Amino acid sequence: MSMEAMAALRILAMQRGEAVVVPTMSGARGWATVSTRPELDLPVSGAMGKASSVALGLALAQPDRQIIVLDGDGSLLMNLGSVVTIAGMRPKNFVHAVCQNEVYEITGGQPIPNAERVDFAGIALAAGFVRAETFRDVAALERDLPALLSADGPSFLTLKLRPFSWDDSGPRRRTIDAARALQLMFSTAAG
């Protein structure tokens, strides 16, 4: 079971309070349409895997302000060592939210290797995060997110999302269609 991406982001936007949100990749595009406080958003685009490091720097520099990084599963895998670094620094004001849809969505939907077995919340707990939760439905997210956001961190939350549930219109949709066409071409040529 998984959630529509925009539904999950709307809940996070409604409950963020005064937190600075550092979105990246597909999440940054979706976040821009639901954010209730764009003046507190710091999108990190074009730096796949680095949003968590940027957010950690903000959390250490601003210990009295909550920092939420909105990461993608592919992005996090590009810099998985940041989970260990964040846990080691123990910023109480840090929330790492990962949008897990099991594909590199922004580049056309290529599957993330071993995605069905990766347990990001388990990795975060093993690294030393104070708490980690995985959400598969919006009702549980809406119910449990306030407690997670109000607790001392570092905290980690995995949002299990359906791929391509951000917004399937406009140029992005055409890019995805082109990527699927290329995939089909190469699979046909190889067969």
C-alpha positions in Angstrom: 0.0 0.0 0.0 1.2 3.5 -0.8 0.0 7.1 -0.9 -0.5 9.7 -3.6 2.5 12.0 -3.4 0.6 15.3 -3.4 -1.8 14.1 -0.6 1.2 13.2 1.6 2.9 16.5 0.9 -0.2 18.5 1.7 -0.3 16.9 5.2 3.3 17.8 5.7 2.7 21.3 4.5 -0.2 21.8 6.8 1.7 20.6 9.9 5.1 22.1 9.3 4.6 25.1 11.4 7.6 27.4 11.3 10.0 24.7 10.1 12.4 25.4 7.2 11.8 22.7 4.5 14.7 21.7 2.2 13.1 19.8 -0.7 15.0 18.2 -3.5 14.4 16.6 -6.9 10.8 15.4 -7.6 9.8 16.4 -4.0 10.9 20.0 -4.7 8.6 20.3 -7.7 5.6 18.9 -5.7 6.4 20.8 -2.6 6.4 24.1 -4.5 2.7 23.6 -5.3 1.6 22.8 -1.7 3.9 24.8 0.6 2.1 27.1 3.0 5.3 29.0 3.8 7.4 29.4 0.6 9.6 32.0 2.4 10.8 29.2 4.7 11.6 26.8 1.8 15.1 26.2 0.5 14.9 24.0 -2.6 18.1 22.1 -3.4 17.6 21.1 -7.1 20.3 19.7 -9.3 22.4 18.4 -6.4 21.0 14.8 -6.1 21.9 13.4 -2.8 23.0 16.6 -1.1 19.8 18.0 0.4 20.3 16.1 3.6 23.8 17.6 4.1 22.5 21.1 3.4 19.7 20.5 5.9 22.1 19.2 8.5 24.2 22.4 8.2 21.0 24.5 8.6 20.0 22.5 11.7 23.4 22.9 13.3 23.4 26.7 12.5 19.8 27.2 13.6 19.3 24.9 16.6 16.1 26.7 17.7 14.4 26.2 14.4 13.1 22.9 13.1 14.6 21.8 9.8 12.8 19.2 7.6 14.6 17.7 4.6 12.3 16.3 1.9 14.4 13.8 0.2 13.8 11.2 -2.5 14.8 7.5 -2.1 17.1 7.8 -5.2 18.6 11.0 -3.8 19.2 9.5 -0.4 20.9 6.5 -1.9 23.4 8.8 -3.7 24.6 10.1 -0.2 23.5 7.3 2.2 26.5 8.2 4.4 24.6 11.4 5.4 22.3 9.3 7.6 25.2 8.2 9.7 26.6 11.7 9.9 23.3 13.2 10.9 22.8 10.5 13.6 26.3 11.2 14.9 25.6 15.0 15.2 22.3 14.3 16.9 20.5 17.6 16.0 17.3 17.6 18.0 15.6 20.0 15.4 16.2 17.7 12.4 13.5 15.7 10.5 14.6 13.6 7.5 11.5 12.8 5.3 12.2 10.5 2.4 9.7 10.0 -0.4 10.1 6.3 -1.3 8.5 5.5 -4.7 11.1 2.9 -5.7 12.0 4.7 -9.0 14.3 7.4 -10.2 11.2 9.3 -11.2 12.8 12.6 -12.2 14.8 10.9 -14.9 12.0 8.8 -16.3 11.1 6.1 -13.9 14.1 3.7 -13.9 13.8 1.3 -11.0 15.9 1.8 -8.0 18.0 -1.4 -7.4 16.7 -3.6 -4.6 14.0 -1.0 -3.8 11.4 -3.4 -2.6 13.8 -4.6 0.2 15.3 -1.2 1.3 14.1 -0.2 4.8 15.1 3.4 5.2 13.5 3.8 8.6 15.5 0.7 9.7 18.7 2.1 8.3 18.1 5.4 10.2 17.4 3.6 13.5 20.5 1.4 13.1 22.6 4.6 12.4 21.4 6.2 15.6 18.3 8.3 14.8 16.1 8.8 17.8 13.0 7.7 16.0 11.9 6.5 12.6 8.4 5.9 11.2 7.1 4.5 7.9 3.8 5.8 6.5 1.8 4.0 3.8 -1.5 5.8 4.2 -2.6 9.4 4.6 -4.8 8.7 7.6 -1.9 7.4 9.7 0.4 10.2 8.4 -2.2 12.9 9.4 -2.7 11.3 12.8 0.9 10.5 13.8 2.9 13.3 12.1 2.3 16.0 14.8 3.9 13.8 17.5 6.9 13.1 15.3 7.4 16.7 14.4 7.1 17.9 18.1 9.6 15.3 19.5 13.3 15.8 19.8 15.2 14.3 16.9 16.9 13.5 14.8 13.8 11.9 13.5 13.2 10.0 10.2 10.0 9.4 8.3 9.5 7.3 5.2 6.6 8.3 3.0 5.7 5.3 0.8 4.4 6.9 -2.4 3.0 5.7 -5.7 5.4 6.5 -8.5 4.3 9.3 -10.9 1.6 10.6 -8.5 3.0 14.1 -8.3 1.4 15.7 -11.4 1.4 14.0 -14.8 0.9 17.1 -16.9 3.1 19.4 -18.9 6.8 19.0 -19.9 7.6 16.4 -17.2 5.0 14.0 -18.5 6.5 14.3 -22.0 10.0 13.6 -20.6 8.6 10.4 -18.9 6.9 9.3 -22.1 10.2 9.9 -24.0 12.1 7.9 -21.5 9.6 5.0 -21.7 9.8 5.1 -25.5 13.6 4.8 -25.4 13.4 2.0 -22.9 11.0 0.1 -25.2 13.3 0.8 -28.2 16.3 -0.6 -26.5 14.5 -3.6 -25.1 13.1 -4.4 -28.6 16.5 -4.0 -30.2 18.1 -6.3 -27.7 15.4 -9.0 -28.1 
